[in-house]
Amino acid sequence: MYSVRRWVVRHSRVFEFIYNVFEPVIARLDPVWRGIGYARVEGPVTAVERAVKGFLFDCKMCGQCALSSTGMSCPMNCPKNLRNGPCGGVRANGHCEVKPDMKCVWAEAWAGSQHMKGGKKIHIVQKAIDFRLRDTSSWLRVVRQIAEQRAAVHGDHK
């Protein structure tokens, strides 16, 4: 997994493009998700999300994905669960003080963000992690947020 996640960060621009295509497509499926019921699709969608993101990003399924803001480097791979940048213990070679064989997740995030068009999003401070959302689908959460924003703009109340 580690080598795949490092490869993805080096190719973060491609994955940013895929994300930017995927997000509106899955968001347009909101009527389908609502029709079936978000609670019913949570399990199957979470399973697919876990498989895809687990393989590519070594995702820990925090339920609050920040990959598009962190150079496609999952901050939850940090042994200290740091969500907004590196600790003071990053070694001179850019490796983690807790896991010396691993490159610092935030060194990777910075490098990946430099390849992305939206790379400046790395400067956005992430909210503290809400561990109650662990093992839930961030994809469905994003879809619901987009649907709510659309409804607020258009005055729809569904």
C-alpha positions in Angstrom: 0.0 0.0 0.0 2.8 2.4 0.9 4.3 2.3 -2.6 0.9 2.8 -4.2 0.1 5.8 -2.0 3.5 7.4 -2.8 2.9 6.8 -6.5 -0.5 8.5 -6.3 0.9 11.5 -4.6 3.5 11.8 -7.4 0.6 11.8 -9.9 -1.7 13.9 -7.8 -2.7 16.1 -10.8 -4.2 13.1 -12.5 -6.2 12.1 -9.4 -7.3 15.7 -8.9 -8.8 15.5 -12.5 -10.5 12.2 -11.7 -11.9 13.6 -8.5 -13.2 16.7 -10.3 -15.0 14.5 -12.8 -16.2 12.0 -10.3 -17.7 14.4 -7.7 -20.3 16.0 -9.9 -21.3 12.7 -11.4 -21.9 11.1 -7.9 -23.6 14.4 -6.8 -26.1 14.2 -9.6 -27.1 10.8 -8.2 -28.6 12.4 -5.1 -32.2 11.8 -6.2 -31.3 8.1 -6.6 -29.6 8.0 -3.2 -32.6 9.8 -1.6 -35.0 7.5 -3.3 -33.3 4.3 -2.1 -32.5 6.0 1.2 -29.1 7.2 2.3 -29.1 4.8 5.2 -29.6 1.8 2.9 -26.8 2.8 0.5 -24.3 3.7 3.2 -23.0 0.2 3.6 -22.5 -0.7 0.0 -21.1 2.7 -1.0 -18.8 2.6 2.1 -17.5 -0.8 1.0 -16.7 0.4 -2.5 -15.1 3.6 -1.1 -13.0 1.6 1.3 -11.7 -0.7 -1.4 -10.9 2.1 -3.9 -9.5 4.6 -1.5 -7.8 2.0 0.7 -5.8 0.7 -2.3 -4.9 4.0 -3.8 -4.5 6.3 -0.7 -4.2 3.8 2.2 -7.3 5.5 3.4 -8.3 5.0 7.0 -12.0 5.8 6.4 -12.3 8.8 8.7 -15.5 9.9 7.0 -14.1 13.4 6.4 -11.9 13.1 3.4 -9.4 15.8 2.8 -7.4 14.3 -0.1 -8.3 17.0 -2.6 -6.8 19.5 -0.1 -3.8 17.5 0.9 -2.0 16.7 -2.3 -3.8 13.3 -2.4 -1.9 12.3 0.8 -4.2 11.0 3.4 -3.5 12.9 6.7 -4.9 10.0 8.7 -1.8 8.0 7.8 0.1 10.3 10.2 0.8 8.2 13.3 -0.1 11.3 15.4 -3.3 11.9 13.4 -2.2 15.4 12.6 -4.8 17.0 10.3 -3.2 20.3 9.5 0.5 19.9 8.9 3.6 18.2 10.2 4.8 17.9 13.7 8.1 19.3 14.9 9.7 15.9 14.7 10.0 15.5 10.9 13.5 14.2 10.3 16.0 16.0 8.0 15.4 13.5 5.2 11.6 14.2 5.4 10.8 11.0 7.2 8.5 10.5 10.2 9.9 10.5 13.7 7.5 7.8 14.8 7.9 5.6 11.7 11.4 6.3 10.4 10.9 4.1 7.3 7.9 6.2 6.2 8.1 9.6 4.5 6.2 12.2 6.5 2.6 12.3 5.4 2.7 16.1 5.3 6.0 16.3 3.4 4.1 14.1 0.8 1.0 16.3 1.0 3.1 19.4 0.3 4.8 17.7 -2.7 1.5 16.4 -4.1 -0.2 19.8 -3.7 2.5 21.4 -5.8 1.4 19.3 -8.8 -2.3 20.1 -8.4 -4.2 23.0 -10.0 -6.0 23.4 -6.6 -2.8 23.0 -4.7 -3.4 26.2 -2.7 -6.2 24.3 -0.8 -3.4 22.8 1.4 -3.5 26.1 3.2 -7.1 25.6 4.3 -7.2 24.6 7.9 -9.1 21.3 8.3 -11.6 20.9 11.1 -10.7 18.6 13.9 -11.5 15.0 13.1 -14.9 13.8 14.3 -14.3 10.1 15.2 -18.0 9.4 15.2 -17.9 9.5 11.4 -15.2 6.8 11.2 -16.0 4.0 8.8 -18.7 6.1 7.0 -18.8 7.3 3.4 -17.3 10.7 2.8 -18.6 10.4 -0.7 -22.2 10.3 0.4 -21.5 13.1 2.9 -20.2 15.3 0.1 -23.2 14.4 -2.1 -25.6 15.5 0.7 -23.7 18.8 1.2 -23.8 19.6 -2.5 -27.6 18.7 -2.6 -28.2 21.0 0.4 -26.3 23.8 -1.1 -28.2 23.4 -4.4 -31.5 23.4 -2.6 -30.5 26.6 -0.6 -29.6 28.4 -3.8 -32.7 27.3 -5.7 -35.1 27.5 -2.8 -35.9 23.8 -3.0 -37.1 22.1 0.2 -37.0 18.4 -0.2 
